[in-house]
Every structure is written in C-alpha cells, then in structure tokens.
Amino acid sequence: MGQLNAGIVPVTPFQQNCTILFDMDDKHGVVVDPGGDIDKVLAVLKDNAISAGAIWITHGHIDHAGGAMELKEALGIDIIGPHEADKSLLDNLENQGRRYGIAGARNCVPDRFLTEGETVSFGSHVFEVLHCPGHAPGHVVYYNRAAKFAHVGDVLFRGSVGRTDLPGGDHAALIASIKDKLLPLGDDIGFICGHGPGGRFGEERRTNPFLT
C-alpha cells in the first residue's frame, strides 16, 4: 500500500480547500469538494500526473459542490456523497451561485448518496463515512483509520467550528457531531477542513473555545 497524500487547491471567493487525496505510488485518487475553479483543479491533476477516479462531496454548499458536475463531465467520473439530507441544497446550487455572485455553479446530482457506517475507497485506502449534521443536514466526514486522518469539511476548524446560521444549520447538532463522533476517534487524528489550516483533534479538544 502506498502512502496516502493530500494536495489542496483553494477555490471560489471563499477560498475553500478543494482537496486531492491520492496514493503516492500509483498517483490514483479522488477529488474532495470541487466547489469551483475547475480549470485550476484539472491543471493540478495534470501537472502532478494524478488520476482522479471519483468526486467525494462533504456537503451541499456552493463552495464545496458548485463545480462538481463540471468536473464529473470533464473526467467522466462519479460524484459520491454527501448524505441525502443535503439533496435540497444540491438542487439549489445555481440559486446559491446567484446569491453569492459565483458564476458557473450548477445544481449537483450525486451518483450515490452516503449513510453513516458506509465506506468509500480508492486503491487500498478505505475511508469510513460519518454523518455529522449541524453545519448542513447531510454533512459527512471521511475518516481513514489506518492513516489516522479525517477530512472534516466544514464541521470543525482549527480554533473554530462550522457556522450554523445557514438553512438547515443546527448548533447543538454540530457540537454533538464533533463531541460524539469526531473527538472519540482519538487525539492523534489529523484533519483537513474546508477552509484554512488543518490540525489534530487533540489540540481542538484542549483549546477550541467552542468545545470547552
């Protein structure tokens, strides 16, 4: 098994962390949350000779899913995730785009929704699916137990948590998702989030003001 690696391509005016997860040996992987600027994403894939076999979505907000259909058509690959509870958000991405002044966003139709306890994978890298509502009703987190790594989308940030003032947001549900599903995975779990730098769960458990 090759080493799991990740590259981040900031996209959209929100500077969302579109993430390319890939195997260092065979350069095969997936694209997580292509919210827009798909030309930039395709260029990074090409320049690094990375073959993307699927698109994984954490949740249905425009900066995470607005470019998914364009990337799907460019590469001929499936869109996987999020949980079906975000279908109404995915059905209204074009309206979100007009609201936030983001051109080119398209409504997203996943090839497969995900539920708690499922797994997704590329090569030998297996990720467990955790349904973590609060920021969005259908938000999922992708957790690789072997690599002690999680892609948490907009559930948790370094020193902060996801906003809950958008449609479908629920602060109590968000904190429960973090405390009941993420932190018990262990202090040594490293994470990439949807915006800004990542970190480790232990540091957030000890110092994040929203969790103390």
Disulfide bonds with the S-S distance in Angstrom:
none
